[in-house]
Amino acid sequence: MPKRTINVASFKTYLSESYNELVHKVSWPTWKELQSSAIVVLVAALIVSFIIFLMDYIFGVQNMGDSNPWKGLLGFIYKFIA
């Protein structure tokens, strides 16, 4: 396996070009765009967490044994059926 050597000059060039690209070529979002994107992410996270809560509420935790009082909505229904 060939041994790799680090060329300091090429590393400095890499850092310089990376900085130049980040400062001059990248289009950064405005503060308003950033806020609206953050709100979209927050709303999406809340919707997903609500869906997961509903799934947990409907199906319950069935693998916790009999000592677990929470069985979900289906466990509540099964208690009245059985």
N, C-alpha and C positions, 0 to 999 in steps of 0.2 A: 504494500500500500504506500503510495507516494506521500511524503511529508508536506504539509501545507505550511507556507510561510505567509506572514502578514506584511503586506507592503504598506508602510505608513503614508507614503505619498498618495496612493490610491484611496486609502481610507479618508484622508483629509479632503480629497476631491469628492468622494462620495458624500461626506458631511456637508461640504460647501454646496454641491448641487442639490442635495435634499433640502437644505435651508432655502436656497434660491427658489426652488419649486414651491415650497410651502408658503413662502412670503409673496411671491409674484405671480404664480400660475394657478394656484388653487382658488376657487371662488368660495369664500366662506359665507355662511348664511348670515343674514342680518339678525339683530336681536329679536325683532318681531317674528321672523320666520322660525327662529329657534324656539321661541315661546309657543308658537302654534304647533310645532312638531312635538314639543314636550307635552302639550295638552292632548294631542292625538294619542301618544304613547300611554299617558295616564288613563285615558278613557278606555283604550283597548285592554290595558291590564286590569282595570276594574270589571270590564265585561267578562274577560276570561276567568277571573277569580270568582265572579258571581255564578258562572256556568259550572265551575268546579264545586262550589258550595252547593248548588242545586243537585248535582249528581251525588254528592256525599249525603245530602239530606234525603234524597229519594232512595238510594240504595243502602246507605248506612255502612257501618263497619261490621262486617259479618265474621271476620277472622280473629276477633279479640276474645272470644270465649264467652261464657255465660256471666262472668263478673262485670262485663261492660254493660251499663244501662242504656247506652245509645245504640239503637239498632236501625235508625233511619225511619223514613215514612213507610217503607215496605215492611219493616219489622213491626211497626205499630199496627199495620193492617193485618199481618199474619197472626198477631196476638189475638185479635178478635175473630179471625176465621177458624183458628185451631181450637 
